[in-house]
Amino acid sequence: MANVKYSLLESSATGFLRPSTGRSFILSFAVGISFGFTFAYVLLTLTQSQFREYSLIPVREEFDLSRDTLGDEQGGGYRASSPRPKYAHDDSGLDHGHKHEGHDFAHDFQDVGEHHADEAHHHGEDVIAKELKHKVRVLCWVMTNPDNHNKKARHVKATWGKRCNILLFMSSSVDPKLGTINLNISEGRDHLWGKTKAAFRYVYEHYRGQYDWVMKADDDT
């Protein structure tokens, strides 16, 4: 009888000192839920209204436009209260056409710049192209018109036109900067076929034997 009472007393004391498995699970679950909600709240706060203040990543400086303090005497325009950030491609030196009414945008293009094979990002990428350039000679002639010399054709010359062994621009007027050839044929849809025939005739008469293939393209190709 004494042994039975001692066993009951020991089991009661053990249950009093050590919580049951159910209570331990509930406590762990509650702590986990609390931590999860707290972490989510802090994360949302940092990524929304407090992002600029707490972010470790530098944020690009924005313009804060406000009314010019000079008032209507200077036109009542806007000014940037913070200095203009400098980017990799700064166009501050360009003479944009929208500054003057009636400006001819066709003559407002500046030099777009060129990429060369000796640049770090392009070094060695044209090795195969150079080999093929000597094995397979390609003459490219581009059909254009005076209105597109500056808007379209000049960009062909600055980009894929360099891949051609010979590059010709067929037009109805001579442009020394672009190097166009005057075919003496009027512009317009009704004259496209005549212009095409004249261009192929010019290529045959002036460049025969200097090409293996001829590619005809437009100034928006």
C-alpha positions as CSV (number, residue, x, y, z in Angstrom):
1,M,0.0,0.0,0.0
2,A,2.9,2.4,0.9
3,N,4.5,1.7,-2.5
4,V,1.3,2.5,-4.3
5,K,0.9,5.8,-2.5
6,Y,4.5,6.7,-3.2
7,S,4.1,5.9,-7.0
8,L,1.0,8.1,-7.2
9,L,2.7,10.9,-5.4
10,E,5.8,10.7,-7.7
11,S,3.7,10.7,-10.8
12,S,1.7,13.7,-9.6
13,A,4.9,15.7,-8.8
14,T,6.4,14.8,-12.2
15,G,3.2,16.0,-14.0
16,F,3.3,19.2,-12.0
17,L,6.9,20.0,-12.8
18,R,6.9,19.0,-16.5
19,P,4.2,20.3,-18.8
20,S,2.3,18.0,-21.0
21,T,3.0,17.5,-24.7
22,G,-0.1,19.4,-25.7
23,R,0.8,22.5,-23.7
24,S,4.3,22.5,-25.2
25,F,2.9,22.3,-28.8
26,I,0.5,25.2,-28.2
27,L,3.2,27.4,-26.7
28,S,5.6,26.8,-29.6
29,F,2.8,27.4,-32.2
30,A,1.8,30.7,-30.6
31,V,5.4,31.9,-30.5
32,G,5.9,30.9,-34.2
33,I,2.7,32.7,-35.2
34,S,3.7,35.9,-33.3
35,F,7.2,35.9,-34.9
36,G,5.8,35.3,-38.4
37,F,3.3,38.2,-38.2
38,T,5.9,40.5,-36.7
39,F,8.5,39.7,-39.4
40,A,5.9,40.2,-42.2
41,Y,4.8,43.6,-40.7
42,V,8.4,44.8,-40.5
43,L,9.2,43.6,-44.0
44,L,6.1,45.3,-45.6
45,T,6.9,48.5,-43.7
46,L,10.4,48.7,-45.0
47,T,9.4,48.0,-48.6
48,Q,6.7,50.6,-48.8
49,S,6.6,54.0,-47.1
50,Q,9.9,53.6,-45.2
51,F,11.9,52.2,-48.1
52,R,14.0,55.2,-48.9
53,E,14.9,55.8,-45.2
54,Y,15.8,52.3,-44.2
55,S,17.0,50.8,-47.5
56,L,20.6,49.7,-47.7
57,I,20.5,50.0,-51.5
58,P,21.1,53.6,-52.9
59,V,18.0,55.0,-54.5
60,R,18.3,57.1,-57.7
61,E,17.8,60.7,-57.0
62,E,14.5,62.1,-58.3
63,F,13.4,65.6,-59.3
64,D,11.4,67.7,-56.9
65,L,9.6,70.1,-59.2
66,S,8.3,73.3,-57.6
67,R,7.3,76.7,-58.9
68,D,10.2,78.9,-59.7
69,T,10.8,81.5,-57.1
70,L,11.3,84.2,-59.8
71,G,7.5,84.1,-60.5
72,D,5.8,85.2,-63.6
73,E,8.7,87.6,-64.6
74,Q,10.6,84.6,-65.9
75,G,7.6,82.8,-67.3
76,G,6.5,81.1,-64.1
77,G,8.2,77.9,-65.1
78,Y,9.4,75.0,-63.0
79,R,12.8,74.3,-61.6
80,A,14.4,71.3,-60.0
81,S,15.2,71.9,-56.3
82,S,17.8,69.1,-56.3
83,P,20.8,68.9,-58.7
84,R,20.4,66.8,-61.8
85,P,21.8,63.3,-61.3
86,K,24.6,62.2,-63.7
87,Y,23.9,59.0,-65.7
88,A,26.1,56.9,-68.0
89,H,24.4,58.4,-71.0
90,D,24.0,62.1,-70.3
91,D,22.2,64.0,-73.1
92,S,22.6,67.5,-71.5
93,G,24.7,68.5,-74.5
94,L,22.1,67.6,-77.1
95,D,20.1,70.4,-78.8
96,H,16.6,68.9,-78.5
97,G,14.1,69.9,-81.2
98,H,11.2,70.5,-78.7
99,K,12.8,73.7,-77.5
100,H,11.6,75.7,-80.5
101,E,8.3,75.7,-82.2
102,G,8.3,74.6,-85.9
103,H,11.7,73.0,-85.5
104,D,12.7,70.5,-88.2
105,F,13.3,67.3,-86.3
106,A,14.8,65.6,-89.4
107,H,17.9,67.8,-89.0
108,D,18.1,67.6,-85.2
109,F,19.9,64.2,-85.0
110,Q,23.3,64.1,-83.4
111,D,26.0,61.5,-83.8
112,V,24.6,58.4,-82.2
113,G,28.1,57.0,-81.6
114,E,29.5,53.7,-82.6
115,H,30.7,50.5,-81.0
116,H,34.0,49.0,-82.0
117,A,35.5,45.5,-81.9
118,D,38.3,46.6,-79.6
119,E,35.9,47.5,-76.7
120,A,36.0,45.2,-73.7
121,H,32.5,43.9,-74.2
122,H,33.0,43.3,-77.9
123,H,36.6,42.0,-78.1
124,G,36.9,38.9,-80.1
125,E,33.3,38.5,-81.1
126,D,33.9,39.4,-84.8
127,V,36.7,36.8,-85.5
128,I,34.4,34.5,-87.5
129,A,32.8,37.5,-89.3
130,K,36.1,38.8,-90.4
131,E,37.0,35.4,-91.8
132,L,33.8,35.1,-93.7
133,K,34.1,38.7,-95.0
134,H,37.1,37.6,-97.1
135,K,35.6,34.3,-98.2
136,V,32.1,35.5,-99.1
137,R,31.8,39.0,-100.5
138,V,28.4,40.6,-100.0
139,L,27.3,43.8,-101.6
140,C,24.4,45.5,-99.9
141,W,22.4,48.2,-101.6
142,V,19.7,50.1,-99.6
143,M,16.8,51.8,-101.2
144,T,16.1,55.2,-99.6
145,N,14.8,58.7,-100.3
146,P,15.9,62.2,-99.3
147,D,13.4,62.4,-96.5
148,N,14.9,59.3,-94.8
149,H,18.6,60.0,-95.2
150,N,18.9,61.4,-91.7
151,K,16.0,59.6,-90.1
152,K,16.7,56.0,-91.2
153,A,19.5,55.4,-93.7
154,R,22.2,56.9,-91.5
155,H,21.4,54.4,-88.8
156,V,21.8,51.5,-91.3
157,K,25.2,52.8,-92.1
158,A,26.1,53.0,-88.4
159,T,24.9,49.5,-87.5
160,W,24.4,46.4,-89.7
161,G,25.7,48.1,-92.8
162,K,29.2,47.6,-91.6
163,R,28.9,43.9,-92.1
164,C,28.7,44.3,-95.8
165,N,31.8,44.3,-98.0
166,I,30.3,47.0,-100.1
167,L,27.4,49.3,-98.9
168,L,25.5,51.5,-101.4
169,F,22.5,53.8,-100.8
170,M,20.2,54.3,-103.8
171,S,18.2,57.5,-103.8
172,S,16.9,60.3,-106.0
173,S,19.5,62.9,-104.8
174,V,23.1,63.0,-103.8
175,D,24.0,63.2,-100.1
176,P,27.7,63.5,-99.5
177,K,27.5,62.6,-95.8
178,L,25.6,59.4,-96.5
179,G,27.2,58.7,-99.9
180,T,23.9,58.2,-101.8
181,I,23.7,57.5,-105.5
182,N,21.3,59.5,-107.6
183,L,19.4,57.1,-109.9
184,N,17.6,60.0,-111.6
185,I,14.2,58.4,-111.0
186,S,11.3,60.2,-109.2
187,E,10.2,59.1,-105.8
188,G,6.8,57.4,-105.1
189,R,5.2,54.0,-105.0
190,D,4.7,54.0,-108.7
191,H,8.4,54.3,-109.4
192,L,9.6,51.6,-107.0
193,W,10.1,48.9,-109.7
194,G,11.9,51.3,-112.0
195,K,14.1,52.4,-109.1
196,T,14.9,48.8,-108.3
197,K,15.9,48.0,-111.8
198,A,18.1,51.0,-112.1
199,A,19.8,50.1,-108.8
200,F,20.7,46.6,-109.9
201,R,21.9,47.9,-113.3
202,Y,24.2,50.4,-111.5
203,V,25.6,47.6,-109.3
204,Y,26.3,45.4,-112.3
205,E,27.9,48.1,-114.3
206,H,30.1,49.6,-111.6
207,Y,30.9,46.7,-109.2
208,R,30.8,43.6,-111.4
209,G,33.4,41.0,-110.2
210,Q,33.7,42.6,-106.7
211,Y,30.9,40.6,-105.0
212,D,29.6,37.0,-104.6
213,W,26.2,37.9,-103.4
214,V,23.9,41.0,-103.6
215,M,21.4,41.9,-100.9
216,K,18.7,44.4,-101.5
217,A,17.3,46.1,-98.4
218,D,15.2,49.1,-97.4
219,D,16.2,52.0,-95.1
220,D,14.0,50.6,-92.3
221,T,15.5,47.0,-92.5
